[in-house]
C-alpha cells in the first residue's frame, strides 16, 4: 500500500467505513501482532491486545496527523494497550527475547543456548516496572524520554528501571546457570 493509498484508507476509516477498517487491519496485522506478542504469554492473548489496540486506533483516528508515519502512531497505541493489558493481568508475565535484546554481560553465546522456556522463567522474575522498561527500551527501541512519557514516569526512573532490570537479569542468570559475568 502506497502512502497515498494509506491516506485514502485512513480517511475512509475516519468515516467508519468497515471495508476500509478491514483493509487497514489486514495491512498492518503482522506488524501489529509482532508488537503485541512481545508483551503477552501466547498468541490468543496477543490477539486480544491487538484487537483492543486497533479498536483504540480506529476510535482515535481523528487525532492522527498525516505528517508522521501511521505505522509508528499505531505502534505507540499497541504498546500502550499492551501495557494497560499487562497492568490488568499483573500475574501474567511478559515474555522478552533476551537474545535479540542485546547481550546483558555474559560470555558470547550463553543466552543463545538458553531455551525459550528458561528465558521466560528468568524474565518473569523481574518486577513489572523493570520488565516493561527493559522491553520498551531493549526490544522496542524506545528512548528514555519516550518511555518516561508513555509510562508517566521521569526519564531518570526509566533509566534506573532499565539498569536494575539488566543487573537483576545478570544476577538471575549467573545464579541459575553458574555462569561467570564479564564486562
N, C-alpha and C positions, 0 to 999 in steps of 0.2 A: 504494500500500500504506500503510495507516494505521500509526501507531506500535504499536498493539495487535497488528495482524496481523503486523507485522515481528517483534515479540517472540515471537509464537507460532511463526513460521517459524524463528527462531533457536533456540528450544527444541527444535524438531524436528531441526534441523541438528546440535545437540549430541548427539542420539541417532543420528546418522549416517543420517538419513532422506534418501535420494538425491533424491527428488522435492522436498523442502524445499530441499536444496542447489541444485538446478537453479533453483528459484524465486528464491532469494536471488541467485544468479549472474546470472540474466536481469534481475532488477530493478535491479541495480547495474552491469550490463555497460557501458553508455555512459559513465557517470560514471567507472568504473574505467579504461576504455580511454583516455579523455581524459588521465587522470593518467599512465598508462603510456607513452603515445605521446610525451609531453614528454621522456622520458628515453631514447628509442630512435631508431634511424635510420628504421625502417619499421614498417608495420602488423604484419608477421609477427613481428618482434622484440617489439613491444608486446604482441602476443597471448601470446607466451611469458612475458613478465613478468607479465601479467595472470593467466594460469593458475597460475603459481608463487605469486603473491600470494594468490589465492583458496585454493589448497591450504594455504598457511600460515594463512590466516584460519580455514578450517574446522578445521584441526588445533588451533588455539589459541582456539577459541570459548569454552572454559571460562574463559578469562581476561577475556573481555569482560564488563563490568558494565553493566547496562541503564541506569544513571544518565546516562551520556554518550550522545551520538549515535553510532549504529553507523557512519554514513557517515564520520565523522571517524576512528573507530577503524580502519576499513577503509583509509582514505586513508593513514594512518601505515604500515600494513603494506605497502601497494602502493609507497609511496615508498621504504621501506627495502628492499623486494625489488628495486626498480629500481636503487637504489644498489648493492646486492650484485651484481646482474647487470652493472652498469657496471664494477665493480671486476674482475669475472671477465674482461670483454672490454675491457680498457683501450684497445685500438686502435680501438674503436667509439666515435666521437664522439657527444656528446649534442646534440640539436637544441633550441634555445631560441628562442622567438618574441620577438625584441627589441622589436618594435612594441608588444606587449602588456605587456612587462616595464617599460615606462616609458622616458622619454627620458634617455639617458645623457649629455646635454650637447651636442647638436648643434642646428643650426638646425631649426626645425619642419619636419616632412615629409621630412627626409633619410632616416630609417630606413624610412619608408613606401615610398620609392622604390627601396629595395634589393630585389632578387629573393630568393626563399626560398633558392635555392642559394648566393647570395652571403652571406646571413646565416649559413647553415650553415658555409660555409668560414671565415668570420670567427670564429665561436664555437668551432669545433673547435681553434683555435689556443690557446685558454686552457688552462692547466694543469688537470688533473682537479679538484683541490680548489677552484679558483676557479669552474669551471663548475658544480659541484654546489652550492656556496654561493649562487651567482647564481641558479640555477634554483629552489632551495628558497625563497629569500627573495623574489626579484623576481617569479617566476612562480607558485609555490605559495602564497606569502603567509605562510610560517612566520617566527616571530620568531627572533632570535638565540639566546635561551635554548633554544628548541625545536630549532634546528639543532645547537647545541652538544651537546645530549643525544642526538640522533639519530646524529650522527657521532662521538661520543666525543671531542670537542674542547672547548676553552674558548670562552666567549662572545666573548672578545676575538679569538680566532682566527677565529671565524665572521665577525665584523665586518671584520677585516683582509682575509680572503679575498674578501669581497664588495666592499670598497673597491678592492682590487687588480684584481678582475675588471672593475669598471667603468672603472678607469684604463686597463687594457690594451685593453678594447674601444674606448674613445675613441681611443687611440693607433693601434690597428689600422685603425679606420675612417678616421681623419684621414690616415694614411699611404697607404692603398689608394685613397682617393677624393679626396685633396687637399682635404678639407673643413675649414673653419675651425670650431674649437670655440668654444663660448661657455659662460658660467656657471661 
